[in-house]
């Protein structure tokens, strides 16, 4: 099983590689990273929002990054998986 720190590093690299030139700078929301159902759920948003937590700066279409702690597979979450990160269960 992958350690959280290693999975988080993978998520940061994945986000950096996925960033488009037309997007504002993005960063992982480390305060809200958590585990659920064998996945490390890694939310992210704009650097500006994460610094201010002002909802006016928040990007609204940021599906979290999901890292499978057993396999190391990494991807963006999907609409069908939304209950995984909307639920507070771990």
C-alpha positions in Angstrom: 0.0 0.0 0.0 1.3 3.4 -1.0 2.1 6.0 1.8 0.0 9.2 1.8 3.1 11.3 1.3 4.1 9.4 -1.8 0.5 9.5 -3.1 0.3 13.3 -2.5 3.6 13.8 -4.4 2.1 11.9 -7.3 -1.0 14.1 -7.2 1.0 17.3 -7.2 3.0 16.1 -10.2 -0.2 15.0 -12.0 -1.7 18.4 -11.4 1.4 20.2 -12.7 1.4 18.1 -15.8 -2.3 18.5 -16.4 -2.3 22.3 -16.1 -3.2 24.2 -19.2 -1.6 27.5 -20.3 -4.9 29.3 -20.2 -5.6 28.4 -16.5 -4.6 30.4 -13.5 -1.9 28.8 -11.3 -3.3 25.8 -9.5 -2.2 24.0 -6.3 -3.3 21.2 -4.1 -5.5 22.0 -1.1 -3.4 20.2 1.4 -5.8 21.1 4.3 -8.6 19.0 2.7 -6.7 15.9 1.5 -8.3 12.8 2.9 -8.6 9.1 2.4 -11.8 7.2 1.4 -12.4 3.7 0.1 -8.7 3.1 -0.6 -8.3 6.4 -2.5 -6.4 9.5 -1.5 -8.8 12.3 -2.4 -6.7 15.4 -3.3 -8.7 18.6 -3.9 -7.1 21.5 -5.7 -8.0 25.0 -6.8 -6.4 28.3 -7.8 -3.4 29.5 -5.8 -5.3 32.8 -5.3 -8.3 31.0 -3.7 -6.2 28.8 -1.5 -4.4 31.8 -0.1 -7.6 33.8 0.5 -10.4 31.2 0.8 -12.6 34.0 -0.7 -15.3 32.2 -2.7 -15.0 35.0 -5.4 -11.6 33.5 -6.2 -12.7 29.9 -6.2 -12.6 27.9 -9.5 -15.8 25.9 -9.7 -14.9 23.0 -12.0 -12.0 21.4 -10.1 -12.8 17.7 -9.7 -10.4 16.3 -7.1 -7.5 14.1 -8.0 -7.9 10.5 -6.9 -4.9 8.3 -6.2 -5.5 4.6 -5.7 -3.4 3.7 -2.6 -3.2 0.1 -3.6 -2.2 0.4 -7.3 -0.8 4.0 -7.5 -3.2 4.7 -10.4 -4.0 8.4 -10.6 -6.8 10.4 -12.3 -9.3 13.1 -11.9 -12.5 12.2 -10.2 -15.8 11.9 -12.2 -19.3 13.1 -11.6 -20.4 9.5 -10.7 -17.7 9.4 -8.0 -18.8 12.6 -6.3 -20.3 10.9 -3.3 -16.7 9.7 -2.4 -15.5 13.3 -1.6 -18.9 14.8 -0.6 -19.3 12.2 2.1 -17.4 12.8 5.4 -16.9 9.0 5.9 -13.4 7.6 5.7 
